[in-house]
Amino acid sequence: MKFYYAPGTVSVASAYLLEETGVAYDPHRIDFKNSEQTSPEYLAINPKARVPALVTDEGILTETGAILEYLAGLVPDRALVPADAWQAAQMRSVMYYLASTAHVNHAHKHRGHRWATQQSSFDDMTAKVPETMAAACRFMEDTWPLSPFVLGDAMSVADPYLFSVCTWLDGDGVTIADYPKLAAHFAMMSARPAAAVLRDKGITR
């Protein structure tokens, strides 16, 4: 499989799970600074001009949640998607929140052009990011088990997703130490061998 990523983006979640599961992949870094995501070659892979993208024998996946669940399906013995219907729904609730709320909050800092056209609007959105990301952290801290994994005792595909979002917090003006459960989860995920490999490869810090 070919995996297209950019350091510091949500593609870190999929890269983490690739390393965690040991699924073989061929990494391809997309250079956002040189707008490689909008090149004709990459648009042929992902017309959204975003990362991640995973090229499989069956086709191409371009959404983080879909990629994570696909990878989990390749290693069923790891039980990274709970067998229990309620727990699986809780896992997806976490992932949808990260995608639709936390990620969108973060994107307002550098991706204001998705929602507005005026520089004053961009400035206002950027200024709001520490507040909205802090609110997201407070929700996660108060609502999710995080003991020690997102759902409790066992890792699920929601854990690398949350890890990737937490890598943004410092740059977003949020002190993760203000949220002890979230900080403990991030420290635990950062200490796993998968995270060390990502740091060695320059995919995350």
Residue, then its C-alpha position, 0 to 999 in steps of 0.5 A: m500500500k502507498f500512504y500519502y501524508a504531511p508531517g503535523t497533519v491529521s495524517v499522523a493518526s493513520a501513520y501511527l496506526l500503520e506503525e502500531t499494527g505493523v501493516a506494511y506500507d510505502p510512505h510518500r510525503i506531500d510537501f504542503k509548502n510547495s503546494e504539492q497537494t494541488s499538483p495534477e499528480y496528487l489530485a489524481i490520487n486525492p481530488k480533495a487536495r488533502v492528506p491522508a490518502l491510502v492506496t490499496d489493492e481495492g482502491i483509494l481511501t482519503e478520510t482518516g476515520a475510514i483509513l483507521e477502520y480499514l487498517a483495524g480490519l486488516v488486523p482483527d486479532r487486535a480488536l481495534v474496533p470494539a465488537d460490542a455495538w455500544q462501545a463501537a458507537q462510542m468509539r465512532s462518536v469520539m472520531y466524529y467529534l475529532a473530525s467535525t469539531a476539534h479538527v475544524n477548530h484547529a483548521h480555522k488558524h491556517r485554513g480560513h479561506r475555506w470559510a471566508t475571503q476577508q483578511s479581517s475574517f482570517d485574523d478573527m478566526t485565528a484569534k479564536v482558535p485557543e478558545t475553541m480548542a480549549a473548549a474541545c479539550r474541556f469536553m474531552e477531559d470531562t466526557w471521555p473515559l481516558s483511563p488509560f485509553v479513550l474508551g477505557d482499558a483497551m486501545s481502539v482506532a480512536d486513540p491514534y486519532l486523539f493523539s494526532v489532534c493533541t500534537w496540535l495543542d501547543g501550537d494552538g495556544v492550549t496547555i495540555a497539562d491543564y487537562p490531566k486525563l488528556a495529558a496522561h493519554f498523550a504521554m502514554m501514546s507518545a511513549r509507545p514504539a509507534a510514536a518513536v518511529l514517527r518521530d524518527k521518520g519526521i512525521t511528528r515531533 
